[in-house]
Amino acid sequence: MSSSNGGLSSATNGRSGSTGSANINLNLKGHERSIGGAPGSGASSATTTSITHKTLPDLKTQRSNSACHAHESLSALRRIALLEKPPEKLLSYGAAQSRILGQEAREDFLVYSEGRLHSGPLQSLIAHMVPTHEYYPDEGFIFAFLLSARLFVRPHELLAQISQTWEHQQQVVGTGGDVVDDAGQVPGRTMMLSINSASPLTQRKGSAAAASHSSELEPRLQQRTNTQRSAQHCIRLLSEWIEIFPYDFRDERLMQQVRILARKCVYIDNSLGKQVSRILQLLVSRLTTLEQYEEFLQTISSEEAQSQQQQHHHHGHHNHLHNAFQTFLGSSSHANGASGGGGSASGTSNSSSSGHTSSASTSNSISTTPQPDDVFGIMDMCPSCAHLAHQLTSIELERLSHIGPEEFVQAFAKDYQQQAKDGSKEANKSKCSGGGGGSLNDMKKTRNLESYVQWFNRLSYLTASEIVKYPKKKQRVRIIEYWIETARECFNIGNFNSLMAIIAGLNLAPIGRLKKTWSKVQSAKFSVLEHQMDPTSNFNSYRSTLKAAMWRSEGATEERERIIIPFFSLFVKDLYFLNEGCSNRLPNNHINFEKCSQLAKQVMEFNEWKKVNCPFEKLPNVIAYLQHSAVLNENTLSMASFECEPPENTEEKDRYRTVKAETKQQLLQQLQDQHQQSQ
């Protein structure tokens, strides 16, 4: 799919807009600092300042005042200014929980504000992650630190330091000793000693299974030494890391550190061996699922590339656009087959109910304009708009589930982007060494986030492609109203990403220019949807609707009421500006953990949204059509639009000639490349 001057604004630019692309790309370079309030808060992008008008003293009276009086007035104003100055946050200091009191300097202390961790040196934050026999780090701290720590240290280096700190701690405490460390024990924290009841990995198998494993693996708590309890907490920390950030463990360097730490813990407590084995089996299962998903994405990418090449080839041999469009129509019929894998633009259309396809080799010989009855589209495969919205929701939830929370930080953090550019040579040098001076670029192992944005663009172009494939105006009116109703169903479900993709497709310039078609459309519902997704005031209407959906989800009694699929590109934009608006380090070189916590809060919400299981029945042939059927690129879409309704004014005629010239140039370039490859 071609990418051009897209962006967030092109999604809702109105049918009269001139932009020709709905593409959302992840390279957010527009440093617009106009978003007010916290990201996702629904605040307007412009901050309004209220001004209180006061009566100024008469100018003659001012001149008659003495110098002494002026000095007193100035002093009074200063006192008022000091009183109006907002109170500064009270900061307190404390040692990392796993460190023994008095063994570190004041500058190494963690800084707290209003009881919340505010900042601290990297080494002290790492020490704060290390559990003891009676201290276990808070769940929020674990998620926030593991999410953002990769900006400062690579995961395998982080685990190595945790392991070394923990081992040193055991040497200090001594085997079986009742040494009291600086844990700041919270009442009720003793529940954390039961690893099988608290670990999210074991919770998956149900409370009964967890209780069974608890009785099987754990002796009575009174019989455990402090060292054994510490080892138990250490394995729990490892299991939660694997549960939350499994993609980190595709790095063999990190797996090596896992094996080292696990051996130490099992040596201390043999009963942990079964649990370690179970954790690693779950990790292998998660990574295997990821590999299968990546293979699926690669297949889709190859099919789209092949489809684009064949569109250029056919368009160069046929002056009449619908003749070139036969390839697209044929692949649509192919997608109705039992396999559902019609991603390539080959095969001929077949209107029979059996859905069988003829030989792909005959597609090049077609040169007649298709009749209306020959066109096969999404309406023929899925007449119900509600069912189509269900299938779109199923695809969205499936793709969301594979996005790792760390991908947001790796893809959009300023430090990561800069090091990826400047440290490419260092990354090659340190690829096998695992040294600490390399680029953070070697952390990134997945592209699920980018693939999800590409899905948004594909759905937008699929929406437009399904419209221009029909030669008759009456059919185009019907398919437009079909998409509008589908978008409304998506809105009711809480699938805002598909909703916006459909709106973006309907607002593409090749569709918006079809004035004769739009004049027959009952567009009242579409206007309501456009208002809900209006980008003005920083998408204030959408943010209000999203909050309502979140309230509904919190009190949901059914799975379908829990569905929240956000407008993903806006969600990413919020995270980007949150990162850009705050520094990763403070002037004293402390890590700005307050920023890490805010970032983690946003990502944790996303984690909850993606855990929802799709409650709708899946229709494999419809899902295959949506993900594999050929989609027109921008130029071919423009040509198809001009075939539906010829250019009316000078601007459109110029656009028509430009598109034809570009398509011809692309065809010539493709033929030259094929000729060079054959030689």
DAUR-V507981 format. One line per field, one symbol per residue. ss: DSSP state (h for helix, s for strand, l for the rest). phi: phi as a letter, one per 20 degrees, with the letter a starting at -180 (. if undefined). psi: psi as a letter, one per 20 degrees, with the letter a starting at -180 (. if undefined). A space follows every 10 residues. Layout:
ss->???
phi->???
psi->???
This chain:
ss->lllllllhhh hhllllllll llllllllll llllllllll llllllllll llllllllhh hhhhllhhhh hhhhhhhhhh hhhhllllll ssssllllll lllllhhhls sssllsssss lhhhhhhhhl llllllllhh hhhhhhhhhh hlllhhhhhh hhhhhhhhhh hhhlllllll llllllllhh hhhlhhhhlh hhhllhhhhh hhhhhhhlll hhhllhhhhh hhhhhhhhhh hhhhlhhhhh lhhhhhhhhh hhhhhhhhll lhhhhhhhhh hhhhhhhhhh hhhhhhhhhh hhhhhhhhhh hhhhhhhlll hhhhlhhhhh hhhhllllll llllllllll lllllllllh hhhhhlllll lhhhlllhhh hlllhhhhhh hhhhhhhhhh hllllhhhhh hhlhhhhhhh hhlhhhhhhl lllllllllh hhhllllhhh hhhhhhhhhh hhhhhhhhll llhhhhhhhh hhhhhhhhhh hhhlshhhhh hhhhhhllhh hhllhhhhll lllhhhhhhh hhlllhhhhh hhhhhhhhhh hhhhllllhh hhllsllhhh hhhhhhhhhh hlllslllll sshhhhhhhh hhhhhhhhhh lllllllllh hhhhhhhhll lllhhhhhhh hhhhlllllh hhhhhhhhhh hhhhhhhhhh hhhhhhhhl
phi->.fdcfepfff fcenfefefd cdfddeeeef fedefemfgn enfffdeede deedffffff fffeffffff ffffffffff fffffffffe dccbfgfeee gnebfffefe ddclndfdar fgffffffef fcfcccffgf fgfffffeff fcbfgfffff ffffffffff fffnfmfeee eeelgegnff fffeffedff ffffenffff ffffffedff gfeeefffff ffffffffff fffecffgef efffffffff ffffffffcf ffgfffffff ffffffffff ffffffffff ffffffffff ffffffdcff fffffgffff fffffefffm dfeeecndfb efffmfdeff feffefbdff egfefdcfff ecfeffffff ffffffffff feefffffff edffffffff eedffffffe gdfmfeeeff ffffdccfff fffffgffff ffgffffffe fefgffffff ffffffffff fffoefffgf ffffffefgf effffffffd eeefffffff ffdffflllf ffffffffff ffffdfdcff fefcdfffff ffffffffff fcefcegemf fffffgffff ffffffgffe efefeefedg ffffffedff cfefffffff ffffcggdcf ffffffffff ffffffffff fffffffff
psi->pqpbmbrhhi hljqijqiqj qjpprimnio mokioqaqpj ijqqhppppp pppqpqqqhh hghiqrhghh ghgghghghg hhhipqpqpp qrqqqqhiqp pijqrhijqq pqokiqpgrr qghhhghhip qaijppqqgh ggggghgihi ihqqghhghg hgggggghgh hggqpjqlpo rmhlpppiii hiinhhihph ghhhjqhghg hghghghprq hhiprhhghg hghghggghh ghghmhihji ohhhhghghg gghgghhgoh iighggghgh ghgggghggg ghhhhghhgg ggggghgggh ggghhiiphp gighihgghg hghhiirhhj kmhqmrrqqo jqihjqqaph iihiipjqpq qhiippahhh hnhphghghg hghggghghh hioqhihggh hipggggghh ghkhghhhhj gihkrijaqi hihoiqkhgh hhhhgghghg hggghhgiip hpghhhgghg hghghghhhg ghhjnhghgh ggggghjqgh ghimhhghii pnjghhhggh ghkpiqlllg gghghgghhh gghhjqiqhh iipooroghh ghgghghggh iqqhqrhjjq pnhhghgggh gghhghhhhi ipppiqppnh hgghghihqq pqagghgghh ghhgoqphrg ghhggghggg ggggghgghg hgghghhh.
